[in-house]
Amino acid sequence: MTPETINAAVGDEFEVRLNATPSTGYVWEAQTLPEGVQLLGSDYERPSANSRPGDPTAQVFRFRASRAGDYTINIVLKRPWESNAVQSRTVAVKIN
C-alpha cells in the first residue's frame, strides 16, 4: 500500500484520520515520531445521533510540523496490553 502523503508548512497543524472500533479494545498508536513532527494528541470523532454502541468511528491524530524536511510517521493498531500490532499505516509528511 502506498503511504498517504501530507504537505505542511513549518508551524502548521495537520490531522491523520484512521477508521477505528475502540469498543473492541484495539486503538491506533503512533509508533515512530520523527523530530520534525510533534504529536498534539488523538481523540475519537463524536458518534452521530443514529450510531449504536460498537459502530466504527474515526480516531483522529493531531500533529504539528516543527521542522522542514521529509518524514515518515508509523501508526499501528493494537490492544494496549499486547505487543503485536494487527494493522499498520505509514504516513509520509513533507514540511516546507
Secondary structure, 3 states (H helix, E strand, C coil): CCCEEEEECCCCEEEEEEEECHHHCCEEEEEECCCCEEEEEEEECCCCCCCCCCCCEEEEEEEEECCCEEEEEEEEEECCCCCCCCEEEEEEEEEC
